[in-house]
Structures are given as C-alpha cells and as structure tokens.
Amino acid sequence: MDLTAQASTSTSTDNGVPDTAAPPKKHHVPPITIDNVSNQAGLLKHLQSLTNLKLEAKLIGTKLRIYPQTAYAYHLIRKYVNENNLESFTYILPEEKKLRLVIRGLPTDMSPVEIIGSLAEQNINVNECHIMTSKKTGKEMPLFLITLDKTEQNRAAYHVTNIGYMKVRVEALRPKYGPPKCFRCQGFFHSSRFCTRAPRCVKCAGAHLVKEYTKPIEQKPKCCLCEGDPPASFLGCPRNPRNKVVQEINKPKENNINNAKPTKKVIDTPPPPPKVNFWEQRANSLSPAPPRNPPKSHLPQPTPPLSQPKISLSS
C-alpha cells in the first residue's frame, strides 16, 4: 500500500473539504519607453535575443514602447538602456513599491534614529525616516515621513498610537496636486528615479540638472515646456495635462468654416394664407344642432281667463 499517496490525500482534505489554495497574484510589469530610436526593428530583435522572450512593442513616433513579460526581462532591458546611455523612462515594479506614511504629533527636535528604534520595538521595520519641511517657509514641521516595505507586519504601523512617550497619529502620505512630474526631464507621469532622458533645468530650461544652476537669482526664470516666464514647476503652465483638460472643457464649440456644409439662404417671410379655410369648411359640413330647450322659470304662470257663456237677447 502506498502510504505517501494516502498521506497526501489526507492532508489535502480537512473534514471532507478539498484544500483549494489561491493561485499566486500575477503582478503587472510596467512598459519601458525608449526615445529617439532610429532602428526600431533591429533594437527589438536584439532585446529579444537578450531576454530569450518574444517581446511586444508599440511604435509611438520615434519612440519604442516595449512590454516585458517578466520582471527578469524588465531588469535586463533597463540594464541594457543604462549601459548604452539610451534616453528612456519607465515605472516601478508593483512588488518594489514601498509604504510611505506620515507621523503626526512628534516634536521637531526628536531624532529620526529614536523614532526608528521605537517602531522596531513594536515589530515595525523602517527603512528611512526624515522630518518634513514647509515649501513656503522652509521651516521644519512636526511631521515625519517614514518608508517601509509592503509587508503585513509593517502594515500594523497604521495602528501605532505611541512613539516614546508621545501620542501620535499615523496616516498615508497625501498625493501631490496635479499629475506626477519628473525632476530630471520635466516630463509628466513618471519619476526621475526611472528616467534616463536628457536633463532639463527647471529654472532656466538649460540642458543640465537644477543642482548645476549657476546663474544669478535676479535673472528671470524660463519654462522648458512652454518657454514662458514662470519656471517649469508652475502649476498653471499651459503644457500641464491638467490645464489642457480644463481648457478643452471651457473652449467654446466653433464650427469649422472649411468643413462646414453650405446652407440655403433663409428669408424671414410669413407663409402664404391657405386657399381653403379648414375651420369654415368643417363648420359647413356639420349638420345644424337642434335648438336647446328654454330654461324653465320658477315664477308662477298666469291662469287663463274663464270662458263666459254667450247670452243671446231675443227681440
């Protein structure tokens, strides 16, 4: 008798219920967009031989958007792009995303090391911790940003109420206003961490990073997107996709003169009178209605005089 088979069947069922384990969740692999590709077919064949996979791609002008099927192919293509200094951008893998939480209620002079140690005592492993500053004043705020791995153990950080001897509240980091923007190329919908495009300065629109900006402060900024006076970080830039949507909604609908069909000239004149009056014809065709009975009066009717007998006089 095969005891191993019997053991496997006994462990697969529990009280007569088969053990149906959920299949592993399939993560979506983000695409990689490469700019200014002259030989798209040759590059795609080379990447297919590099990854040993039949990669799918989409041509967008001079850009080639590649759809890797696995995370391994994703990393191989990114490595090839970095080694050959190709201009491209992509997105983070879903399994590599981190938890970014904000801690409220701590004093500004509290050490981040002390915060990480206090959370470690509560079985929460923090990768990074730093204090947040105000964009308007540049001063430190009583807010600390922590970065953690996405694990069930670290998700307990949402329920933390005490750090040290301070009452705190932990909440998710609020997203920024408007679409995400790259600090390297000033493009939209991706981050500088996964961008290898040519850098553009946010202040002077030059071909360098903003940390290499050496011009005087008195010089007026220039937008590298619309070439206007405000810097590229200005939310009211007309090239901002959010503003384009608002402009399309508020734009009045205008008829295209070239594509408009010729219309006949309409003269505002009253219509001619009909030859036959419908109502008169209808009245003549109907039979006359019988006269109505006169209304009965409630007053007493006069009695007729009594007839007197005729008296003849004889001569």
C-alpha positions in Angstrom: 0.0 0.0 0.0 1.3 3.4 -1.0 1.4 5.4 2.3 2.8 8.5 0.7 -0.2 8.8 -1.6 -2.6 8.2 1.3 -0.8 10.9 3.3 -1.0 13.4 0.5 -4.7 12.8 0.1 -5.4 13.0 3.8 -3.5 16.4 4.1 -5.3 17.8 1.0 -8.6 17.5 2.7 -9.8 18.8 6.0 -13.1 17.5 7.2 -14.1 16.5 3.7 -13.3 19.9 2.2 -10.6 20.0 -0.5 -7.6 22.2 0.0 -8.1 24.9 -2.7 -5.1 27.2 -2.3 -5.4 30.6 -4.0 -3.2 31.0 -7.1 -0.3 33.5 -6.7 -1.2 37.0 -7.7 0.3 38.0 -11.1 2.0 41.3 -11.0 1.8 43.7 -13.9 5.2 44.5 -15.4 5.4 48.2 -16.5 6.4 49.1 -20.0 9.7 50.7 -21.0 9.7 53.6 -23.4 12.9 54.4 -25.4 13.2 57.7 -27.2 14.8 58.6 -30.5 15.2 55.1 -31.8 16.4 55.1 -35.4 16.4 51.3 -36.0 13.3 50.1 -34.1 13.2 46.6 -35.6 16.9 45.9 -35.0 16.7 47.1 -31.4 13.6 44.9 -30.7 15.3 41.8 -32.2 18.4 42.5 -30.1 16.4 42.8 -26.9 14.5 39.6 -27.8 17.8 37.7 -28.1 19.0 39.3 -24.9 15.9 38.2 -22.8 15.1 35.0 -24.8 11.5 36.1 -24.9 9.1 37.3 -27.7 8.7 40.9 -26.6 5.8 43.0 -27.8 6.4 46.6 -28.7 4.4 49.7 -29.9 5.8 52.5 -32.1 4.9 56.0 -31.0 6.5 58.4 -33.4 10.2 58.0 -32.9 9.6 56.2 -29.5 9.6 52.5 -29.0 7.5 51.2 -26.1 8.5 47.7 -25.0 6.3 45.5 -22.9 8.4 43.0 -21.0 6.6 39.9 -19.8 8.6 39.2 -16.7 10.4 41.2 -14.0 13.7 39.5 -15.1 13.3 40.8 -18.6 12.4 44.2 -17.2 15.7 44.4 -15.3 17.7 43.1 -18.3 16.3 45.8 -20.6 16.9 48.5 -18.0 20.5 47.4 -17.6 21.0 47.5 -21.4 19.5 51.0 -21.6 21.7 52.3 -18.8 24.9 50.8 -20.3 24.2 52.2 -23.7 23.1 55.7 -22.5 19.7 55.5 -24.2 17.0 58.0 -23.3 14.1 56.2 -21.8 11.6 56.2 -18.9 9.6 53.5 -17.1 7.9 52.9 -13.8 8.5 51.0 -10.6 7.6 47.3 -10.4 4.5 46.7 -8.2 6.4 44.3 -5.9 9.1 47.0 -5.3 6.7 49.7 -4.2 7.1 51.0 -0.6 4.8 52.2 2.1 5.1 55.9 2.7 3.5 57.0 6.0 3.4 60.3 7.9 3.6 60.5 11.7 1.9 63.5 13.3 2.3 64.6 16.9 6.1 64.4 17.4 8.3 67.4 18.3 10.6 68.7 15.6 13.7 68.1 17.7 13.1 64.4 18.0 15.8 62.3 16.4 14.8 60.0 13.4 17.0 57.3 14.9 14.9 57.3 18.1 11.7 57.0 16.0 13.1 54.1 14.1 14.1 52.4 17.3 10.7 52.9 19.0 9.0 51.4 15.9 11.4 48.5 15.9 10.3 47.6 19.4 6.8 47.3 18.0 8.0 44.9 15.3 7.8 47.5 12.5 10.9 47.8 10.3 11.5 51.3 8.9 13.9 51.8 6.0 14.0 55.6 6.0 12.8 58.4 8.3 13.2 62.2 7.9 11.4 65.3 9.0 9.2 67.2 6.5 9.7 70.9 5.8 7.3 73.6 4.5 7.6 74.6 0.9 6.6 78.2 1.6 8.8 79.0 4.6 11.4 76.2 4.5 10.9 75.6 8.3 10.6 72.1 9.8 7.1 70.8 10.6 6.0 68.4 13.3 5.6 65.7 10.6 7.9 62.8 10.0 7.9 60.7 6.7 8.8 57.0 7.1 9.4 54.5 4.3 8.7 50.8 4.9 8.5 47.6 2.9 5.0 46.4 1.9 4.5 43.5 4.4 1.7 42.5 6.6 3.9 43.1 9.7 4.7 46.7 8.6 1.0 47.5 7.9 0.5 47.5 11.6 2.1 50.9 11.6 -1.3 52.4 10.7 -2.5 51.4 14.3 0.5 52.9 16.2 -0.6 55.4 18.8 2.5 55.9 20.9 6.2 56.6 20.0 8.3 57.0 23.0 6.1 58.9 25.4 4.2 60.9 22.8 0.7 60.3 21.4 0.9 60.2 17.6 -1.3 59.6 14.6 0.0 57.7 11.5 -1.6 58.2 8.1 -0.8 57.7 4.5 1.2 60.3 2.6 -1.2 62.5 0.6 -0.5 62.7 -3.1 0.6 65.9 -4.7 -1.7 68.2 -6.6 -1.7 67.6 -10.3 -0.1 64.8 -12.3 3.3 63.3 -11.2 6.3 65.1 -12.7 9.9 64.1 -13.4 12.6 66.3 -11.7 15.1 65.3 -14.4 13.4 65.9 -17.8 10.4 67.9 -16.5 8.1 65.4 -18.2 4.8 64.2 -16.7 3.5 60.8 -15.4 6.9 59.3 -14.4 9.6 60.0 -11.8 13.3 60.9 -12.1 14.3 57.6 -10.4 13.3 55.7 -13.5 14.2 58.3 -16.2 17.4 58.4 -18.3 16.3 61.2 -20.6 18.4 64.3 -21.2 18.1 66.7 -18.2 16.3 70.0 -18.4 16.7 72.7 -15.8 13.5 73.7 -14.1 14.7 77.3 -13.7 16.5 78.3 -17.0 15.4 75.5 -19.4 19.1 74.6 -19.9 20.4 71.1 -20.7 21.6 70.4 -17.1 20.2 69.4 -13.7 18.8 72.1 -11.4 21.7 71.5 -8.9 24.1 72.7 -11.6 22.3 76.0 -12.0 24.8 78.8 -11.6 23.1 81.9 -13.0 22.2 84.8 -10.6 18.9 84.9 -8.7 17.9 88.2 -10.4 17.6 86.5 -13.8 14.1 85.7 -14.8 13.2 82.0 -15.0 12.2 80.3 -18.2 9.9 77.3 -18.7 11.4 74.5 -20.8 7.9 73.3 -21.7 6.1 76.5 -22.9 9.1 78.9 -22.9 7.2 81.3 -20.7 8.4 83.4 -17.8 7.3 81.1 -14.9 9.6 78.1 -14.1 8.6 74.6 -15.3 7.3 73.8 -11.8 4.5 76.3 -12.2 1.1 74.5 -11.9 -0.5 77.0 -14.3 1.7 76.0 -17.2 -0.4 75.6 -20.4 1.5 72.4 -21.2 0.4 70.8 -17.9 -2.0 68.0 -18.8 -4.4 69.0 -16.1 -4.7 72.5 -17.5 -5.2 71.1 -21.0 -8.3 69.2 -19.8 -9.7 72.4 -18.3 -9.0 74.4 -21.5 -10.8 71.8 -23.6 -13.8 71.9 -21.3 -14.1 75.7 -21.3 -13.3 76.0 -25.0 -16.4 77.2 -27.0 -17.5 75.0 -29.8 -16.7 76.7 -33.1 -17.8 75.5 -36.5 -15.0 74.8 -38.9 -15.6 77.1 -41.9 -13.7 74.9 -44.4 -15.6 71.7 -43.4 -19.0 73.4 -42.9 -21.6 72.4 -45.5 -23.2 75.3 -47.5 -26.6 76.1 -46.2 -29.5 77.7 -48.1 -30.3 81.3 -47.5 -33.5 81.5 -45.4 -35.7 84.6 -46.0 -37.8 85.5 -43.0 -41.2 86.0 -44.7 -44.6 84.9 -43.4 -46.1 81.8 -45.0 -49.0 82.4 -47.6 -52.6 82.1 -46.3 -54.2 78.7 -47.1 -56.6 78.5 -50.1 -59.4 76.9 -48.1 -60.2 77.8 -44.5 -60.3 74.5 -42.7 -62.5 75.7 -39.9 -65.1 77.2 -42.2 -65.2 74.0 -44.3 -65.6 71.9 -41.2 -68.5 74.1 -39.9 -70.4 73.9 -43.2 -70.1 70.1 -43.4 -71.6 69.6 -40.0 -75.5 69.5 -39.6 -77.1 72.3 -37.6 -77.6 71.4 -34.0 -81.2 71.3 -32.6 -82.3 74.3 -30.5 -81.9 74.0 -26.9 -85.0 73.9 -24.6 -85.6 77.3 -23.0 -84.9 77.4 -19.3 -87.9 76.9 -17.1 -88.9 79.9 -14.9 -89.6 79.4 -11.3 -92.3 82.2 -11.3 -96.0 81.1 -11.2 -97.6 81.1 -14.6 -100.7 83.4 -15.1 -104.0 81.5 -15.2 -106.1 82.0 -18.4 -109.4 83.8 -18.0 -112.6 81.7 -17.7 -114.8 81.5 -20.7 -118.3 83.0 -20.1 -121.4 81.6 -21.7 -122.8 83.7 -24.6 -126.2 85.2 -23.8 -128.5 85.9 -26.7 -131.1 88.6 -26.5 -134.3 87.9 -28.2 -136.3 90.7 -29.6 
